Amino acid sequence: MTAPSSTAAPAAAPAAPTSARAGAALGVTAVVLVVAGFALAAATEATLTSPPEDVAAFYREAPFLRTVIGGLVETTGLVLLLTFAASLTDRMRSAGWAATAARSALTAYVAVCLAPGMSAGATALWLAHTGTPDPALLTALNSLRSLSYFISLVPFALFLAGVAVAGLRTGVLPRWACWAAFALAAPMVPSVAAAALGFADVLGLLGLAWVLVVSVFLLRSPDSGARR
């Protein structure tokens, strides 16, 4: 008599589509929160070219509670972008350095947006509402806030370029998404010089729109590039 053979069942592989959908859902949530927070707390009347009196007036007259809530909502959205980038680049890890560089670049983008960006704006708001309405000080903090967002576009451009390279190599993203990322990344780096001219951060908003579109695509086609 032969002893019955006992064969262990192979371990189930992680469900890549489920992970991709989770990351994509976080990407959609992140963009929605960033835009909603920006709408609540945007310093539209306090730009780099605004006179110090206008900047001080904006921070003194801004609704404190609404602005704080908007800042917290935007901060939450920025942090959630990190999870989106981690999920996306993890699926592209076979691309090597490109995926790693993309994840590191978006981490740097979020870090610069939060500190000194959000931190400078929050400090200006706090000082203006607690009896320190010095226009020169508020203008300096506001300039730091504004320039931080433009400087953060440099690592954001590297994120888009890295994702584009990794996407073309792995097939995780469609080619149109990769070439759109290249097209957005190219003008982001010199846009820092345009900040002094009073231009709005249009490219940053377009970059968030790219994240939203790609997230929706991954929600609908989470197994893209799985065969490759």
N, C-alpha and C positions, 0 to 999 in steps of 0.2 A: 504494500500500500504506500502510496506517495502522500506526503503531507501536503495539505492544501497550502498553496502559496499565498502569502499576504502581501499585497502591493499597496503601498501608501498612496492615497490620492494626492495628486500634485496640488500645490498651493495655488490658490486663485490669484491671478495677476490683478493689479490695481486697475480699477475702471477708469481709463484715461478720459473717455467722454464725460463721465461724471465730474472728474476733476476740472476738465476744461470748462464745463458749464458753471461750476462754482466760481472759478476765476473770472469768467466772463460776467457773471452776475455781479461780482464785486466791482468789476470795471464800470459797469453801467451805474451802479450805486455811487461809486466814487465821483464820476462826472456829474451826476445829478446833484450830489451834495456840494461839490465845489461851485457849481454854477448858482445853486440856491443861496449858498453862503455869501458868494460874491454879490449877488443881487441885494442882499440884506445889508452888507457892510462895506460896499464899494465906496472908496474915496474919490468919486467922480469929479468933485470940485477941488480936489487937492492933488494936482499933478506936479511934475517937476518944474513946469514953467509958471505955476500959479504964484502970485505975489504972497509974501509972508502973511499979510493981513487976511487974505482969503483962506490960506491954509489954517491959520489959527481959528478963524471963524467957523470953518467946517468942523474942526474937532470939538470946539466948544458947544456947537449947536447940534451935533450929531446925537440922535437918541441913544443913550448909553446902553440900555438893556438890549434893544434891537441890534445894535452894532456888535455887542459882545456875543449874542446868540449867533449872529451871522458869522463871526469869526470862528466860533467853535464848530459850527456846521462845516465851514470851509476847511478847517483843520482836520476834521474827521474824514472828509473826502480825500484830502491829500494823503493821509495815512493809509487809507484803503487802496490808493493807487499802488502802494508797495506790494500788496497782496496780489493785485492784478498782474504786476510785472513779474512777481515770483512765479505765479502759475504759468504765464505765457513763456517765460524764458526757460522754465523747467522742461517744457515740452520741446524746446529747441536746444537742449543741452548737447545734442550730438553735433551742433554747429561749433562747439568749442568756444574760443575767445569771444566771438561775436555775441553770443547769448550772455556770457559772463559780464562783458563790458556794458551791455544794455541794462542788465539788472543793477549794476553798480552806478550807472549814470542816472537812472531814475531815482535811486536812493539819494544821490547828491542833489538832484532837482528838488525833491521833497524837503531835504534838510535846509537848503538855501531859502526856499519859500517860507519855511517855518521860522527859522532863525538865521539871519536877522529880519527877514521879511515881515511875517506876521507879528513877531515880537516887537519890532519897531513901531508898527501901527498901533498895537495894543498899548505900548508905553505912551505914545502921543495922546491917545484917547484918555488914558488914565490921568495923565498930568493935566490935560485940559479941563477935566471934570473935578480935579481935587485942588484947584487953586494955584496952578503953575501955568498960566496961559502965555508964557513968553513966546512971541511969534518966531524969534530966531531958533529957539530950541525945538519948537514943534515943526518948523520947516526942515530942520536938519534931520529929525526923526522921520518925517514924511519922505524926504529925499532918499534916506536909507531904505525905507520900505519900497519905494518905487524902483530904485535901481536894483534891489535884490531880485525882484521879479524878472527884470530884463536879463540880469546875469544868470538867473536859473535857466534861461532858455538855452544856454550853451550845453549843460549836461542833458537837457531835454532833447536837444538836437542829436547828441551822441546816442541817447536811448533809441530814438527813431531810426537812426542810421544802423545801429547794431541789430535792432529787430528786423530791419529790412534785409540786411545781409543774411542773418540767421533764417529768416523766413524763406528767402530764395533758395538757400542750401537744403533746408529740411522739408519744404512744402507745407509747413503748418499753416501758413497764411497764403491767400491767393496772391498772384503776381500784382494785381492792381493795388492791393493794400501795401505791398512792399515798395512799389514805385511811388505811390502817394507819400509814404513815409520819407523816402529820399527827397521828394519835391518839397516837403515841409521842412526837413532838416537843413537843407542848403541855405535858405535865407535867415535862419534863426540866429546864427552866430553873429553876423554883422548887424543884427537888429539892435544890439546893445548900444551901438553908436547913435541910433535913431531915437533913443529914449530922451535925449536932451532937446529934441525938436518937438516934443509933446505928443508923439504918436502913441496911440493906445496899443496894448499888448494883443494885437489881432492874431499874430502867429501862435501865441500861447493858447488862445481859445480854439484855433483851428487844430492844434495838436490834441486838445481834449476832445474835439469832435472826432478826430481820427480814432482815439481810444474808444469812444462810444460806438462808432461804426464797426470797428474790429470786434468789440465785445458782443455786439448783436450778431455778427457773423458767426462767432464761436458758439453762441447760444443755439443758433440754428444748425450749425455744422460742427459739432464738437469733435468729431473723429477725423477732421481734415488733416491730411499728412500722416495718418496712422500707418499706412502701408510703407511709406518711405522711412 
